[in-house]
């Protein structure tokens, strides 16, 4: 009798598990909200921070940097994502996009090409394949983005083919794109842009990434080819201490009649330390050199040649909520930072605090 009872209990439990699995839908919904306050000691008169800052760019006001709601559909062979957003990030980064495209965070669909290998083709609007910092603040080690991140693509539109090895150590991708951070291609430009990404994870504590971009963001009549490479490494040295090392290097033709180029580059180093289960500290050092104004035009003799230092503290209020505070200073060779009611300055200091909640 005892064996019969055990058999019946086992059978009931198996039926329950099967029913629970059958209820699991391939469709999921999630979201993110990041509110912030930033005070710039240069006190810009229009309350907008320097033009090369695209995240947390409003001075002396409580605002929304990024809020989005995403619907995702995932099966073994098909996947799709649609996320709509709002916030000052969207206003600044998608200013060149027309109409409702300004409110699309991502919209893409993909199919698996192989029944045995992790080989996919996807098309639509994606987060950029370039860089270690994204628009989602909670996923970044600092409150604000580095100059490197703010001045390379956050998003892109096009199609890509990607492959992940069976052991998960290698990720390879090739992309055809509408341009340098473009959903809608520039009028008069008939040339698509291209990109590659190679990620190597030899173990759980190390990630090495190489991403490239080749293309132009100008009409055919004024075409200037751009060649860009981003490299970064993520190193979890101990359970509490991690390092991020990044380097951007780019070239762009000086004008359509020549193959000579202007260059820009940017190294960055970030250290993160988990002081406790709830408190995390981070320090960032960076340098951005764009003396010819390819990405950040200043009209000054030495262009934009700026060093930055920032200190950051995070407090994990709840598993899905983090409060953050950052102090940051930028110092340039020329007077490139505007000051409200005064002449330009070589320095800019600002404090930013943010509350980020994911659900």
Protein Blocks (a to p, Z undefined) as FASTA:
>chain_A
ZZmmmmmmmmmmmmmmmmmmmmpcfbdcdddddddddddfklpaklpacfkbcghkbghi
acdfbdcdddddddfkbccdddddedjklmmmmmmpghjllmpfbdcddddfbfkbccdd
dedjdddfedjbdfblklpmbfbdcfklmmccfbdcddddddddfkomaccdddddfbeh
ifbdcehiabdcddddddddfbfkbccddddddddfbdfklgccdddddddddddfblmb
ccddddddddddfbfkbcbdcddddddddddddfbfkbccdddddddddfkommmcghia
nlpadddddddddddfbfkbccdddddddddfbdcbccehiacdfbdcdddddddddZZ
